[in-house]
Amino acid sequence: MFRRTTHSPEQTRAVAERLARLLQAGDVLTLTGDLGAGKTTFTQGLAKGLGVEEPVSSPTFMLIREYEGRLPLYHMDVYRLGEQAGSEDLGIEEYLYGDGVSVIEWAEFVQPLLPDDYLQVTIRKTGESERRIEIAGHGVRFARMLEELDETCPI
Protein backbone atom coordinates (compact mmCIF):
# COMPACT_ATOMS: atom_id res chain seq x y z
CA MET A 1 0.00 0.00 0.00
CA PHE A 2 1.10 3.55 -0.78
CA ARG A 3 0.45 6.28 1.81
CA ARG A 4 1.17 10.00 1.74
CA THR A 5 -0.06 13.11 3.47
CA THR A 6 -0.28 16.16 1.25
CA HIS A 7 -0.53 19.73 2.50
CA SER A 8 -1.99 21.48 -0.54
CA PRO A 9 -4.03 20.76 -3.67
CA GLU A 10 -0.79 21.11 -5.65
CA GLN A 11 0.82 18.31 -3.67
CA THR A 12 -2.27 16.10 -4.12
CA ARG A 13 -2.10 16.69 -7.88
CA ALA A 14 1.67 15.97 -7.86
CA VAL A 15 1.14 12.52 -6.28
CA ALA A 16 -1.50 11.69 -8.88
CA GLU A 17 0.61 13.06 -11.72
CA ARG A 18 3.49 10.78 -10.72
CA LEU A 19 1.13 7.80 -10.53
CA ALA A 20 -0.26 8.59 -14.00
CA ARG A 21 3.17 8.14 -15.54
CA LEU A 22 3.06 4.49 -14.45
CA LEU A 23 -0.42 3.73 -15.79
CA GLN A 24 -1.23 1.70 -18.88
CA ALA A 25 -4.23 1.27 -21.16
CA GLY A 26 -6.98 -0.66 -19.38
CA ASP A 27 -5.97 0.40 -15.86
CA VAL A 28 -8.85 1.11 -13.49
CA LEU A 29 -8.76 3.30 -10.37
CA THR A 30 -11.53 3.64 -7.84
CA LEU A 31 -11.74 6.89 -5.85
CA THR A 32 -13.20 7.02 -2.37
CA GLY A 33 -13.54 10.10 -0.21
CA ASP A 34 -16.11 12.39 1.34
CA LEU A 35 -17.39 15.47 -0.42
CA GLY A 36 -14.50 17.93 -0.65
CA ALA A 37 -11.85 15.29 0.06
CA GLY A 38 -10.00 15.97 -3.19
CA LYS A 39 -11.19 13.33 -5.65
CA THR A 40 -11.42 15.79 -8.53
CA THR A 41 -8.10 17.40 -7.53
CA PHE A 42 -6.49 13.95 -7.63
CA THR A 43 -8.04 13.27 -11.05
CA GLN A 44 -6.69 16.60 -12.31
CA GLY A 45 -3.21 15.39 -11.39
CA LEU A 46 -3.80 12.10 -13.18
CA ALA A 47 -4.94 13.99 -16.24
CA LYS A 48 -1.84 16.16 -16.24
CA GLY A 49 0.37 13.08 -15.92
CA LEU A 50 -1.46 11.52 -18.88
CA GLY A 51 -0.90 14.64 -20.99
CA VAL A 52 -4.49 15.90 -20.92
CA GLU A 53 -4.47 19.61 -21.68
CA GLU A 54 -8.12 20.55 -21.19
CA PRO A 55 -9.57 21.45 -17.78
CA VAL A 56 -10.82 18.52 -15.70
CA SER A 57 -14.00 18.87 -13.65
CA SER A 58 -16.23 16.56 -11.65
CA PRO A 59 -18.52 14.30 -13.72
CA THR A 60 -21.27 14.42 -11.06
CA PHE A 61 -24.01 15.44 -13.48
CA MET A 62 -22.51 13.84 -16.59
CA LEU A 63 -21.80 10.27 -15.39
CA ILE A 64 -18.68 10.03 -17.59
CA ARG A 65 -16.27 12.68 -18.82
CA GLU A 66 -13.70 11.70 -21.45
CA TYR A 67 -10.34 13.39 -21.92
CA GLU A 68 -7.65 12.80 -24.54
CA GLY A 69 -3.98 12.50 -23.61
CA ARG A 70 -1.17 9.95 -23.89
CA LEU A 71 -3.96 7.56 -22.94
CA PRO A 72 -7.66 8.45 -22.88
CA LEU A 73 -8.92 9.26 -19.38
CA TYR A 74 -12.46 8.22 -18.47
CA HIS A 75 -13.64 9.93 -15.27
CA MET A 76 -16.88 8.43 -13.94
CA ASP A 77 -19.16 9.31 -11.05
CA VAL A 78 -21.89 6.71 -10.58
CA TYR A 79 -23.28 8.11 -7.30
CA ARG A 80 -26.55 9.33 -8.81
CA LEU A 81 -27.27 5.85 -10.18
CA GLY A 82 -26.82 4.24 -6.77
CA GLU A 83 -27.34 0.50 -6.41
CA GLN A 84 -28.71 0.25 -9.95
CA ALA A 85 -25.44 1.36 -11.54
CA GLY A 86 -24.11 -2.19 -11.73
CA SER A 87 -27.29 -3.55 -13.23
CA GLU A 88 -27.92 -0.82 -15.79
CA ASP A 89 -26.72 -1.38 -19.34
CA LEU A 90 -24.66 1.80 -19.44
CA GLY A 91 -21.67 0.48 -21.35
CA ILE A 92 -19.32 1.03 -18.40
CA GLU A 93 -17.58 -2.25 -19.19
CA GLU A 94 -16.49 -0.82 -22.54
CA TYR A 95 -14.54 1.85 -20.68
CA LEU A 96 -13.17 -0.52 -18.02
CA TYR A 97 -11.79 -2.92 -20.60
CA GLY A 98 -10.95 -0.29 -23.19
CA ASP A 99 -7.87 1.58 -24.36
CA GLY A 100 -7.72 4.19 -21.64
CA VAL A 101 -7.50 4.74 -17.90
CA SER A 102 -10.80 4.60 -16.01
CA VAL A 103 -11.29 6.54 -12.78
CA ILE A 104 -14.51 5.73 -10.92
CA GLU A 105 -16.01 7.64 -8.02
CA TRP A 106 -18.50 5.65 -5.91
CA ALA A 107 -17.21 2.41 -7.42
CA GLU A 108 -18.94 0.34 -4.75
CA PHE A 109 -22.07 0.69 -6.92
CA VAL A 110 -20.35 -1.04 -9.86
CA GLN A 111 -18.17 -3.47 -7.88
CA PRO A 112 -19.34 -6.55 -9.85
CA LEU A 113 -18.19 -4.89 -13.08
CA LEU A 114 -14.65 -4.10 -11.90
CA PRO A 115 -11.75 -6.15 -13.24
CA ASP A 116 -9.77 -8.32 -10.82
CA ASP A 117 -6.82 -5.93 -11.01
CA TYR A 118 -7.37 -2.29 -10.08
CA LEU A 119 -6.12 0.51 -7.82
CA GLN A 120 -8.23 1.64 -4.89
CA VAL A 121 -7.51 5.28 -4.00
CA THR A 122 -8.84 6.61 -0.70
CA ILE A 123 -8.53 10.31 0.11
CA ARG A 124 -9.30 11.65 3.57
CA LYS A 125 -9.53 15.30 4.54
CA THR A 126 -7.37 15.68 7.65
CA GLY A 127 -7.11 19.48 7.74
CA GLU A 128 -8.05 22.59 5.79
CA SER A 129 -5.61 21.74 2.96
CA GLU A 130 -4.16 18.48 4.31
CA ARG A 131 -5.17 15.16 2.76
CA ARG A 132 -4.24 11.56 3.56
CA ILE A 133 -3.92 9.54 0.36
CA GLU A 134 -3.88 5.75 0.50
CA ILE A 135 -3.59 3.64 -2.62
CA ALA A 136 -4.09 -0.12 -2.47
CA GLY A 137 -3.29 -2.35 -5.41
CA HIS A 138 -5.45 -5.31 -6.31
CA GLY A 139 -3.27 -7.52 -8.49
CA VAL A 140 0.44 -8.29 -8.81
CA ARG A 141 1.25 -5.56 -11.35
CA PHE A 142 -0.23 -2.88 -9.14
CA ALA A 143 1.70 -4.07 -6.08
CA ARG A 144 4.95 -3.53 -8.01
CA MET A 145 3.68 -0.22 -9.37
CA LEU A 146 2.98 1.08 -5.87
CA GLU A 147 6.48 0.12 -4.76
CA GLU A 148 7.87 2.19 -7.62
CA LEU A 149 5.54 5.07 -6.80
CA ASP A 150 6.64 4.96 -3.16
CA GLU A 151 10.30 5.16 -4.22
CA THR A 152 9.85 7.98 -6.75
CA CYS A 153 6.99 10.11 -5.45
CA PRO A 154 8.06 13.74 -4.95
CA ILE A 155 5.99 14.19 -1.75
N, C-alpha and C positions, 0 to 999 in steps of 0.2 A: 504494500500500500504506500502511496505517496501522500505526504502531509506537508502543508505549508500554511503559515499565517501571513497574510498580506496586510499592508497598512494604508493602501490607497487603491482606487479603481485602476490606476496605471499599473500597479504591481499585480493586481488580479488579471488584467489583460496580458501582462508579460508572461505569467505562468502559462496561460492558455496558448499564447503565441508560440512558446517553446514546445508545448505539447503538440501543436498542430504540425510542426515540422517533422514529427515522427509518424504522423497518421498516413494511412493508405486508403485507396478506394475500397469501399465496403465497410469501413470502420463505423461503429455505432457507439455513441456516448449518451448516457442518460444523465440528466441534470436534476438534482434535488436541492431544494432550498426554499425557505419561506419567501413571501413577497418582500422584495427589496434586498434579498440576500446577495444578489449579484449574478444571477444566471445569464441575463442578457449581456452584462459586462464581460463575463467569461466568454460568451459566444463571440463577442466583438473581437476578443483576443485571438480566438481560434480562426476567425475569418481573416484577420490580418496575417496570421501565420500561414494561411492557405493562399494568400495573395489576392483576396477579395478587396476590391477598391471602393465599392459602394457602401453607403452607411448601413449598418445592421441594427434592426430594431426588433422588439418582441413580436412574435407571431400570434399573440393572444387572440386576436379577432380574425386571423387569417388561416389558422390551423398549420399551414406550412409556408415558409418563405424560402425561396431558392436563391442562391448566390453563386456566381461564377468566379473561380480562381484556379489555382494549380489543380485542385480537385473541386468539383461542385460541393457546396455546403447546403444541406437541407436542415433547416431549423424548424422543429415542430413543437407545438404546444397543444396537447390533447386534453387539457383540463376541462374545457367546455363540453366535451363529449362524454366525460365521466366513464362509468363502467361499460358503456356501450362502445367505446372506442375500439376495443379489441374484437368486437363482433361485427362492427360495421365494415362494409366493403368499400374502404376508402382508398385502397391502393397503397397503403403505408408500406407493405412488404416490398413493393417495387423500389422504394427509396432505400429501405434497409438492406436490400441485397443488390443495390445498384452500383453505379460507378463513382459515387461520391461519399462524403462523410455525413452521417446523419446524427443530429443532436436532438434529443427528445426531452422536453419538459413534461413532467407528470407521467413518466413512462410506466408507472405501476398499472395504468389503465390499459396498456398494450403489452404487458409482460409476456403473454403467450406468443406474441409475434416476434419477440426479440430473438436474435441469433444466440447461439451458445456462448460466443465470444463477444464481449463488449466491455466498455469502460463505464463505471458508475462514479459520477462526480457529485459530491455533496458539498454544498457551500453553506456555511453558517455565519450569520452576522454576530460578531463578538464585540463590536464597538461601533462608533459612528462611521468610521471608514475601515475598520479592521474586519477581515474575513478569515475564516478557517476553511481551507480547501483540503478535501480528502478525495483521493482518486483510487478506487479499487479496480483491479483488472480481473475480469472473468475470462480465463483462457491463458494458455502458455505464452503466446506472443505478447499479450498485454502485460504479463508479469515482467518479462524482459524489458519491455518498453518503459515501464514505470521505474525500473532500476536505472535505465539510461536517463530518464527525466530527472530523477533524484540527483544524479551525478552532475548534470549539466544545467539545471534550472538556475536562472540568475537571482532568484529570491532566496 
